[in-house]
Amino acid sequence: MPDLLAHVLAAYVLGAAVVALTDVPDRHLPVAMVGAAAPDAMKATVLLGITSGTVAGVPYSFWAVHTLGGVVALAGIGALTIRASDRRTTLALLLAGGASHLLLDLFVIRADGVAPPYLFPVSGWLPPTATVYASTDLWPTAVALALALVVFLSRLRSGGDG
């Protein structure tokens, strides 16, 4: 997706569907949105100029946060911060939001036609990209915004929390 807003809005739409179709309470909807933002947490390290390095001779890279392993790790940490009765729901929604982020990133046009190793650490496979939009395109955000607005308004009319 071209920006973080599009990922969060897409997670809102998906999370609202989960809330509507299951017994998940409305208060958990923002959790999916946080999960969708989590893979881009590594971009904060880019601003600080510390995307990789070594500690005691062991190499590290924050780019791993933008993978399936990173999503699982961040979701696990996030779920541990929630009261025990809500941990499973929180973990599931954080994982779903993060997975939706990685899935939507597979549609970005890349020069070499392959995506980063999103399945790390399970696999180093570089999946092909669908090459639907450039990372600088604004139309995916506009589509996500329009869908989120429709979902928001329909939730308001049906008595949801919006």
MDTraj code that builds the backbone (N, CA, C; nanometers):
import mdtraj as md
import numpy as np

residues = "MET PRO ASP LEU LEU ALA HIS VAL LEU ALA ALA TYR VAL LEU GLY ALA ALA VAL VAL ALA LEU THR ASP VAL PRO ASP ARG HIS LEU PRO VAL ALA MET VAL GLY ALA ALA ALA PRO ASP ALA MET LYS ALA THR VAL LEU LEU GLY ILE THR SER GLY THR VAL ALA GLY VAL PRO TYR SER PHE TRP ALA VAL HIS THR LEU GLY GLY VAL VAL ALA LEU ALA GLY ILE GLY ALA LEU THR ILE ARG ALA SER ASP ARG ARG THR THR LEU ALA LEU LEU LEU ALA GLY GLY ALA SER HIS LEU LEU LEU ASP LEU PHE VAL ILE ARG ALA ASP GLY VAL ALA PRO PRO TYR LEU PHE PRO VAL SER GLY TRP LEU PRO PRO THR ALA THR VAL TYR ALA SER THR ASP LEU TRP PRO THR ALA VAL ALA LEU ALA LEU ALA LEU VAL VAL PHE LEU SER ARG LEU ARG SER GLY GLY ASP GLY".split()
xyz = np.array([
    [0.0840, -0.1171, 0.0000],
    [0.0000, 0.0000, 0.0000],
    [0.0886, 0.1235, 0.0000],
    [0.0361, 0.2316, -0.0501],
    [0.1182, 0.3512, -0.0574],
    [0.1471, 0.4146, 0.0775],
    [0.0623, 0.3963, 0.1738],
    [0.0900, 0.4574, 0.3034],
    [0.0235, 0.3802, 0.4161],
    [0.0620, 0.4154, 0.5339],
    [0.0124, 0.3474, 0.6535],
    [-0.1386, 0.3645, 0.6695],
    [-0.1911, 0.4793, 0.6312],
    [-0.3344, 0.5044, 0.6430],
    [-0.4150, 0.4011, 0.5661],
    [-0.3712, 0.3652, 0.4467],
    [-0.4431, 0.2667, 0.3668],
    [-0.4452, 0.1309, 0.4368],
    [-0.3356, 0.0916, 0.4986],
    [-0.3314, -0.0349, 0.5727],
    [-0.4282, -0.0322, 0.6907],
    [-0.4300, 0.0762, 0.7637],
    [-0.5164, 0.0880, 0.8813],
    [-0.6633, 0.0894, 0.8399],
    [-0.6958, 0.1598, 0.7335],
    [-0.8340, 0.1648, 0.6862],
    [-0.8799, 0.0282, 0.6357],
    [-0.7925, -0.0422, 0.5665],
    [-0.8269, -0.1768, 0.5193],
    [-0.8514, -0.2701, 0.6380],
    [-0.7705, -0.2579, 0.7417],
    [-0.7900, -0.3394, 0.8617],
    [-0.9199, -0.3023, 0.9319],
    [-0.9581, -0.1758, 0.9274],
    [-1.0860, -0.1336, 0.9848],
    [-1.2014, -0.2038, 0.9139],
    [-1.1954, -0.2065, 0.7818],
    [-1.3006, -0.2712, 0.7040],
    [-1.3061, -0.4208, 0.7369],
    [-1.1911, -0.4861, 0.7382],
    [-1.1872, -0.6293, 0.7696],
    [-1.2284, -0.6564, 0.9141],
    [-1.1800, -0.5741, 1.0062],
    [-1.2158, -0.5902, 1.1468],
    [-1.3636, -0.5683, 1.1711],
    [-1.4241, -0.4735, 1.1006],
    [-1.5683, -0.4492, 1.1151],
    [-1.6466, -0.5703, 1.0663],
    [-1.5973, -0.6359, 0.9626],
    [-1.6631, -0.7580, 0.9151],
    [-1.6531, -0.8678, 1.0203],
    [-1.5377, -0.8810, 1.0833],
    [-1.5208, -0.9811, 1.1895],
    [-1.6150, -0.9521, 1.3052],
    [-1.6222, -0.8257, 1.3454],
    [-1.7108, -0.7869, 1.4561],
    [-1.8566, -0.8149, 1.4197],
    [-1.8952, -0.7881, 1.2962],
    [-2.0334, -0.8076, 1.2533],
    [-2.0695, -0.9562, 1.2431],
    [-1.9743, -1.0388, 1.2040],
    [-2.0039, -1.1796, 1.1781],
    [-1.9758, -1.2738, 1.2951],
    [-1.9100, -1.2223, 1.3984],
    [-1.8747, -1.3070, 1.5121],
    [-1.9220, -1.2411, 1.6411],
    [-1.8854, -1.3008, 1.7526],
    [-1.9222, -1.2431, 1.8819],
    [-1.8112, -1.1547, 1.9394],
    [-1.7170, -1.1126, 1.8550],
    [-1.6103, -1.0223, 1.8992],
    [-1.6712, -0.8851, 1.9276],
    [-1.6475, -0.8308, 2.0458],
    [-1.7053, -0.6991, 2.0798],
    [-1.6432, -0.5850, 1.9985],
    [-1.7211, -0.4791, 1.9839],
    [-1.6751, -0.3600, 1.9111],
    [-1.5440, -0.3036, 1.9660],
    [-1.5229, -0.3161, 2.0950],
    [-1.4042, -0.2554, 2.1553],
    [-1.2743, -0.3163, 2.1017],
    [-1.2822, -0.4318, 2.0366],
    [-1.1624, -0.4963, 1.9824],
    [-1.1303, -0.4523, 1.8397],
    [-1.2182, -0.3795, 1.7760],
    [-1.1961, -0.3363, 1.6379],
    [-1.0653, -0.2584, 1.6206],
    [-1.0323, -0.1650, 1.7083],
    [-0.9049, -0.0929, 1.6914],
    [-0.7813, -0.1831, 1.7016],
    [-0.7954, -0.2983, 1.7643],
    [-0.6811, -0.3889, 1.7782],
    [-0.6349, -0.4366, 1.6414],
    [-0.7277, -0.4684, 1.5518],
    [-0.6909, -0.5099, 1.4163],
    [-0.6191, -0.3962, 1.3434],
    [-0.6617, -0.2749, 1.3697],
    [-0.5995, -0.1593, 1.3052],
    [-0.4562, -0.1396, 1.3546],
    [-0.4341, -0.1615, 1.4826],
    [-0.2978, -0.1536, 1.5374],
    [-0.2119, -0.2638, 1.4774],
    [-0.2700, -0.3833, 1.4628],
    [-0.1970, -0.4941, 1.4018],
    [-0.1542, -0.4631, 1.2594],
    [-0.2385, -0.3918, 1.1861],
    [-0.2048, -0.3551, 1.0484],
    [-0.0918, -0.2526, 1.0431],
    [-0.0802, -0.1719, 1.1460],
    [0.0261, -0.0712, 1.1500],
    [0.1591, -0.1295, 1.1986],
    [0.1520, -0.2387, 1.2724],
    [0.2715, -0.2944, 1.3369],
    [0.3866, -0.3263, 1.2420],
    [0.3645, -0.3858, 1.1241],
    [0.4796, -0.4158, 1.0388],
    [0.5597, -0.2930, 0.9959],
    [0.4952, -0.1793, 0.9928],
    [0.5673, -0.0571, 0.9552],
    [0.6370, 0.0088, 1.0735],
    [0.6339, -0.0531, 1.1903],
    [0.7045, 0.0023, 1.3065],
    [0.8535, 0.0132, 1.2788],
    [0.9031, -0.0751, 1.1930],
    [1.0462, -0.0714, 1.1613],
    [1.0858, 0.0553, 1.0864],
    [0.9900, 0.1226, 1.0259],
    [1.0231, 0.2458, 0.9532],
    [1.0690, 0.3568, 1.0474],
    [1.0302, 0.3492, 1.1734],
    [1.0783, 0.4470, 1.2710],
    [1.2294, 0.4351, 1.2878],
    [1.2812, 0.3144, 1.2762],
    [1.4262, 0.2955, 1.2897],
    [1.5013, 0.3540, 1.1715],
    [1.4349, 0.3623, 1.0565],
    [1.4983, 0.4237, 0.9393],
    [1.5260, 0.5710, 0.9672],
    [1.4298, 0.6376, 1.0315],
    [1.4482, 0.7785, 1.0656],
    [1.5652, 0.7985, 1.1619],
    [1.5869, 0.7001, 1.2474],
    [1.6961, 0.7074, 1.3443],
    [1.8282, 0.6572, 1.2865],
    [1.8207, 0.5957, 1.1683],
    [1.9418, 0.5461, 1.1033],
    [1.9989, 0.4208, 1.1667],
    [1.9131, 0.3385, 1.2284],
    [1.9622, 0.2175, 1.2946],
    [1.8889, 0.0935, 1.2448],
    [1.8741, 0.0785, 1.1138],
    [1.7986, -0.0349, 1.0602],
    [1.8702, -0.1676, 1.0799],
    [1.9999, -0.1646, 1.0951],
    [2.0740, -0.2888, 1.1178],
    [2.2057, -0.2561, 1.1870],
    [2.2706, -0.3611, 1.2362],
    [2.3984, -0.3430, 1.3043],
    [2.4397, -0.4729, 1.3704],
    [2.5266, -0.4616, 1.4664],
    [2.5696, -0.5792, 1.5411],
    [2.5739, -0.5455, 1.6898],
    [2.5418, -0.6457, 1.7699],
    [2.5516, -0.6347, 1.9147],
    [2.6314, -0.7558, 1.9599],
    [2.7449, -0.7315, 2.0206],
    [2.8334, -0.8389, 2.0668],
    [2.8666, -0.9346, 1.9528],
    [2.8830, -0.8803, 1.8338],
    [2.9196, -0.9608, 1.7180],
    [2.8036, -1.0321, 1.6511],
    [2.6825, -1.0157, 1.7027],
    [2.5647, -1.0803, 1.6444],
    [2.4899, -0.9775, 1.5599],
    [2.4722, -1.0052, 1.4301],
    [2.4029, -0.9089, 1.3444],
    [2.2525, -0.9058, 1.3732],
    [2.1926, -0.7894, 1.3530],
    [2.0478, -0.7746, 1.3670],
    [1.9972, -0.6798, 1.2605],
    [1.8686, -0.6882, 1.2338],
    [1.8045, -0.5986, 1.1389],
    [1.6594, -0.5788, 1.1803],
    [1.6157, -0.4563, 1.1822],
    [1.4767, -0.4277, 1.2157],
    [1.3837, -0.4558, 1.0990],
    [1.4386, -0.4818, 0.9806],
    [1.3551, -0.5143, 0.8656],
    [1.2784, -0.6440, 0.8881],
    [1.3246, -0.7281, 0.9798],
    [1.2540, -0.8538, 1.0083],
    [1.1166, -0.8289, 1.0691],
    [1.0928, -0.7106, 1.1229],
    [0.9615, -0.6776, 1.1790],
    [0.8556, -0.6786, 1.0690],
    [0.8965, -0.6503, 0.9465],
    [0.8043, -0.6433, 0.8328],
    [0.7910, -0.7795, 0.7649],
    [0.7882, -0.8864, 0.8454],
    [0.7733, -1.0228, 0.7961],
    [0.6714, -1.0957, 0.8831],
    [0.6379, -1.2173, 0.8417],
    [0.5446, -1.2978, 0.9205],
    [0.5975, -1.3202, 1.0618],
    [0.7256, -1.3482, 1.0742],
    [0.7850, -1.3670, 1.2063],
    [0.7756, -1.2416, 1.2913],
    [0.7960, -1.1270, 1.2303],
    [0.7841, -1.0002, 1.3024],
    [0.6420, -0.9741, 1.3469],
    [0.5460, -1.0048, 1.2595],
    [0.4049, -0.9873, 1.2946],
    [0.3689, -1.0767, 1.4125],
    [0.4139, -1.2023, 1.4085],
    [0.3844, -1.2960, 1.5177],
    [0.4478, -1.2471, 1.6483],
    [0.5731, -1.2023, 1.6412],
    [0.6419, -1.1551, 1.7619],
    [0.5736, -1.0314, 1.8203],
    [0.5425, -0.9339, 1.7359],
    [0.4774, -0.8126, 1.7858],
    [0.3374, -0.8416, 1.8384],
    [0.2640, -0.9305, 1.7706],
    [0.1294, -0.9665, 1.8172],
    [0.1374, -1.0378, 1.9513],
    [0.2356, -1.1235, 1.9673],
    [0.2524, -1.1929, 2.0952],
    [0.2840, -1.0972, 2.2076],
    [0.3726, -1.0032, 2.1809],
    [0.4062, -0.9028, 2.2821],
    [0.2838, -0.8168, 2.3139],
    [0.2118, -0.7764, 2.2096],
    [0.0928, -0.6947, 2.2296],
    [-0.0139, -0.7673, 2.3092],
    [-0.0326, -0.8947, 2.2799],
    [-0.1346, -0.9722, 2.3511],
    [-0.1002, -0.9877, 2.4993],
    [0.0273, -0.9924, 2.5291],
    [0.0683, -1.0060, 2.6689],
    [0.0394, -0.8807, 2.7512],
    [0.0163, -0.7696, 2.6841],
    [-0.0123, -0.6450, 2.7557],
    [-0.1605, -0.6295, 2.7891],
    [-0.2412, -0.7254, 2.7453],
    [-0.3866, -0.7196, 2.7630],
    [-0.4281, -0.8163, 2.8728],
    [-0.5373, -0.7862, 2.9414],
    [-0.5844, -0.8764, 3.0468],
    [-0.6075, -1.0169, 2.9898],
    [-0.5897, -1.1154, 3.0747],
    [-0.5904, -1.2555, 3.0328],
    [-0.7183, -1.2963, 2.9601],
    [-0.8316, -1.2437, 2.9999],
    [-0.9582, -1.2837, 2.9378],
    [-0.9712, -1.2384, 2.7924],
    [-0.8950, -1.1379, 2.7521],
    [-0.9025, -1.0853, 2.6153],
    [-0.7808, -1.1210, 2.5301],
    [-0.6876, -1.1980, 2.5815],
    [-0.5621, -1.2229, 2.5101],
    [-0.5796, -1.2973, 2.3789],
    [-0.6625, -1.3987, 2.3774],
    [-0.6792, -1.4761, 2.2530],
    [-0.7391, -1.3910, 2.1424],
    [-0.8422, -1.3149, 2.1764],
    [-0.9045, -1.2280, 2.0770],
    [-0.8060, -1.1223, 2.0299],
    [-0.7337, -1.0646, 2.1228],
    [-0.6346, -0.9631, 2.0880],
    [-0.5265, -1.0207, 1.9975],
    [-0.4747, -1.1368, 2.0336],
    [-0.3718, -1.2014, 1.9517],
    [-0.4239, -1.2284, 1.8118],
    [-0.5439, -1.2830, 1.8005],
    [-0.6010, -1.3138, 1.6693],
    [-0.6181, -1.1884, 1.5840],
    [-0.6671, -1.0805, 1.6447],
    [-0.6885, -0.9574, 1.5685],
    [-0.5578, -0.8881, 1.5324],
    [-0.4599, -0.8915, 1.6210],
    [-0.3286, -0.8359, 1.5870],
    [-0.2655, -0.9148, 1.4723],
    [-0.2761, -1.0466, 1.4771],
    [-0.2233, -1.1301, 1.3691],
    [-0.2969, -1.1041, 1.2376],
    [-0.4284, -1.0917, 1.2452],
    [-0.5069, -1.0658, 1.1242],
    [-0.4716, -0.9307, 1.0631],
    [-0.4581, -0.8293, 1.1472],
    [-0.4201, -0.6971, 1.0959],
    [-0.2824, -0.6985, 1.0331],
    [-0.1868, -0.7620, 1.0995],
    [-0.0512, -0.7708, 1.0444],
    [-0.0460, -0.8519, 0.9164],
    [-0.1211, -0.9607, 0.9118],
    [-0.1252, -1.0436, 0.7907],
    [-0.1885, -0.9669, 0.6753],
    [-0.2919, -0.8880, 0.7051],
    [-0.3544, -0.8088, 0.5980],
    [-0.2545, -0.7072, 0.5418],
    [-0.1705, -0.6510, 0.6270],
    [-0.0672, -0.5572, 0.5834],
    [0.0279, -0.6259, 0.4856],
    [0.0780, -0.7423, 0.5251],
    [0.1723, -0.8138, 0.4385],
    [0.1062, -0.8572, 0.3084],
    [-0.0189, -0.9003, 0.3167],
    [-0.0911, -0.9420, 0.1969],
    [-0.1088, -0.8254, 0.1002],
    [-0.1491, -0.7102, 0.1517],
    [-0.1675, -0.5937, 0.0651],
    [-0.0357, -0.5457, 0.0050],
    [0.0734, -0.5649, 0.0760],
    [0.2041, -0.5268, 0.0219],
    [0.2462, -0.6142, -0.0955],
    [0.1848, -0.7300, -0.1107],
    [0.2171, -0.8169, -0.2245],
    [0.1674, -0.7597, -0.3572],
    [0.0822, -0.6586, -0.3529],
    [0.0283, -0.5997, -0.4742],
    [0.1102, -0.4804, -0.5241],
    [0.2135, -0.4428, -0.4514],
    [0.2966, -0.3282, -0.4895],
    [0.3871, -0.3670, -0.6066],
    [0.3996, -0.2769, -0.7023],
    [0.4891, -0.2989, -0.8161],
    [0.6327, -0.2894, -0.7668],
    [0.7116, -0.3903, -0.7977],
    [0.8532, -0.3919, -0.7605],
    [0.9350, -0.4141, -0.8863],
    [1.0485, -0.3505, -0.8934],
    [1.1320, -0.3559, -1.0132],
    [1.1709, -0.4982, -1.0517],
    [1.2007, -0.5811, -0.9529],
    [1.2437, -0.7177, -0.9839],
    [1.1284, -0.8170, -0.9889],
    [1.0054, -0.7735, -0.9591],
    [0.8887, -0.8591, -0.9671],
    [0.8686, -0.9524, -0.8498],
    [0.9517, -0.9409, -0.7477],
    [0.9357, -1.0266, -0.6302],
    [0.9289, -0.9413, -0.5044],
    [0.8546, -0.9935, -0.4078],
    [0.8393, -0.9249, -0.2794],
    [0.9524, -0.9668, -0.1865],
    [0.9709, -0.8934, -0.0785],
    [1.0689, -0.9353, 0.0223],
    [1.0289, -1.0703, 0.0832],
    [1.1158, -1.1315, 0.1596],
    [1.0840, -1.2623, 0.2187],
    [0.9857, -1.2496, 0.3350],
    [0.8583, -1.2241, 0.3021],
    [0.7575, -1.2014, 0.4046],
    [0.7341, -1.3223, 0.4945],
    [0.7714, -1.4420, 0.4499],
    [0.7496, -1.5622, 0.5303],
    [0.8639, -1.5914, 0.6268],
    [0.9624, -1.5019, 0.6340],
    [1.0737, -1.5194, 0.7276],
    [1.0182, -1.5267, 0.8696],
    [1.0623, -1.6113, 0.9538],
    [1.1735, -1.7054, 0.9464],
    [1.1339, -1.8450, 0.8986],
    [1.0082, -1.8636, 0.8586],
    [0.9643, -1.9946, 0.8104],
    [1.0324, -2.0300, 0.6793],
    [1.0452, -1.9304, 0.5918],
    [1.1031, -1.9542, 0.4600],
    [1.1687, -1.8263, 0.4095],
    [1.2704, -1.8430, 0.3290],
    [1.3357, -1.7285, 0.2649],
    [1.2813, -1.7027, 0.1257],
    [1.1717, -1.7703, 0.0901],
    [1.1113, -1.7591, -0.0420],
    [1.0704, -1.6152, -0.0713],
    [1.0988, -1.5704, -0.1920],
    [1.0598, -1.4372, -0.2364],
    [0.9363, -1.4514, -0.3256],
    [0.8175, -1.4226, -0.2736],
    [0.6951, -1.4421, -0.3524],
    [0.6856, -1.3415, -0.4673],
    [0.6236, -1.3816, -0.5777],
    [0.6029, -1.2857, -0.6864],
    [0.5010, -1.1805, -0.6439],
    [0.5153, -1.0618, -0.6979],
    [0.4198, -0.9558, -0.6664],
    [0.3116, -0.9505, -0.7738],
    [0.1963, -0.9008, -0.7366],
    [0.0853, -0.8901, -0.8310],
    [0.0990, -0.7657, -0.9182],
    [0.1874, -0.6751, -0.8824],
    [0.2154, -0.5511, -0.9567],
    [0.0875, -0.4770, -0.9980],
    [0.0060, -0.4423, -0.8992],
    [-0.1189, -0.3715, -0.9249],
    [-0.1007, -0.2202, -0.9138],
    [-0.0206, -0.1746, -0.8170],
    [-0.0031, -0.0306, -0.7982],
    [0.1377, -0.0014, -0.7487],
    [0.1809, 0.1210, -0.7770],
    [0.3107, 0.1664, -0.7271],
    [0.2949, 0.2134, -0.5833],
    [0.4034, 0.2103, -0.5102],
    [0.3963, 0.2522, -0.3699],
    [0.3657, 0.4005, -0.3556],
    [0.3771, 0.4752, -0.4628],
    [0.3473, 0.6184, -0.4586],
    [0.2061, 0.6514, -0.5084],
    [0.1318, 0.5518, -0.5563],
    [-0.0047, 0.5760, -0.6035],
    [-0.0950, 0.6147, -0.4869],
    [-0.1855, 0.7071, -0.5142],
    [-0.2802, 0.7501, -0.4115],
    [-0.4148, 0.6799, -0.4209],
    [-0.4455, 0.6190, -0.5346],
    [-0.5775, 0.5588, -0.5503],
    [-0.6052, 0.4448, -0.4529],
    [-0.5074, 0.3627, -0.4119],
    [-0.5412, 0.2598, -0.3125],
    [-0.5880, 0.3199, -0.1797],
    [-0.5297, 0.4327, -0.1420],
    [-0.5731, 0.4997, -0.0194],
    [-0.7139, 0.5553, -0.0369],
    [-0.7417, 0.6100, -0.1538],
    [-0.8754, 0.6626, -0.1810],
    [-0.9795, 0.5501, -0.1767],
    [-0.9469, 0.4352, -0.2333],
    [-1.0387, 0.3208, -0.2302],
    [-1.0592, 0.2734, -0.0861],
    [-0.9502, 0.2614, -0.0109],
    [-0.9603, 0.2185, 0.1290],
    [-1.0430, 0.3185, 0.2103],
    [-1.0238, 0.4471, 0.1849],
    [-1.1006, 0.5502, 0.2553],
    [-1.2485, 0.5415, 0.2212],
    [-1.2802, 0.5222, 0.0942],
    [-1.4199, 0.5113, 0.0530],
    [-1.4862, 0.3888, 0.1164],
    [-1.4173, 0.2757, 0.1149],
    [-1.4723, 0.1546, 0.1764],
    [-1.4913, 0.1719, 0.3265],
    [-1.3923, 0.2312, 0.3915],
    [-1.4025, 0.2528, 0.5365],
    [-1.5170, 0.3475, 0.5699],
    [-1.5377, 0.4477, 0.4884],
    [-1.6478, 0.5412, 0.5112],
    [-1.7830, 0.4714, 0.4973],
    [-1.7971, 0.3864, 0.3964],
    [-1.9211, 0.3105, 0.3779],
    [-1.9444, 0.2196, 0.4982],
    [-1.8412, 0.1501, 0.5433],
    [-1.8534, 0.0603, 0.6585],
    [-1.8868, 0.1407, 0.7842],
    [-1.8195, 0.2523, 0.8036],
    [-1.8446, 0.3363, 0.9208],
    [-1.9900, 0.3829, 0.9244],
    [-2.0385, 0.4330, 0.8129],
    [-2.1755, 0.4831, 0.8079],
    [-2.2766, 0.3702, 0.8258],
    [-2.2491, 0.2545, 0.7706],
    [-2.3420, 0.1430, 0.7876],
    [-2.3418, 0.0928, 0.9322],
    [-2.2259, 0.0992, 0.9986],
    [-2.2193, 0.0617, 1.1397],
    [-2.2944, 0.1624, 1.2267],
    [-2.2885, 0.2898, 1.1906],
    [-2.3626, 0.3912, 1.2647],
    [-2.5134, 0.3662, 1.2531],
    [-2.5594, 0.3352, 1.1327],
    [-2.7017, 0.3123, 1.1110],
    [-2.7530, 0.1870, 1.1797],
    [-2.6653, 0.0867, 1.1893],
    [-2.7080, -0.0397, 1.2502],
    [-2.6934, -0.0391, 1.4015],
    [-2.6451, 0.0708, 1.4568],
    [-2.6312, 0.0803, 1.6010],
    [-2.4956, 0.0379, 1.6521],
    [-2.3997, 0.0111, 1.5610],
    [-2.2626, -0.0199, 1.6037],
    [-2.1959, 0.1034, 1.6577],
    [-2.0785, 0.0882, 1.7091],
    [-2.0060, 0.2022, 1.7663],
    [-1.9413, 0.2898, 1.6605],
    [-1.9560, 0.2579, 1.5352],
    [-1.8994, 0.3402, 1.4287],
    [-1.7682, 0.2960, 1.3808],
])
top = md.Topology()
chain = top.add_chain()
for i, resn in enumerate(residues, 1):
    res = top.add_residue(resn, chain, resSeq=i)
    for name in ("N", "CA", "C"):
        top.add_atom(name, md.element.get_by_symbol(name[0]), res)
traj = md.Trajectory(xyz[None], top)
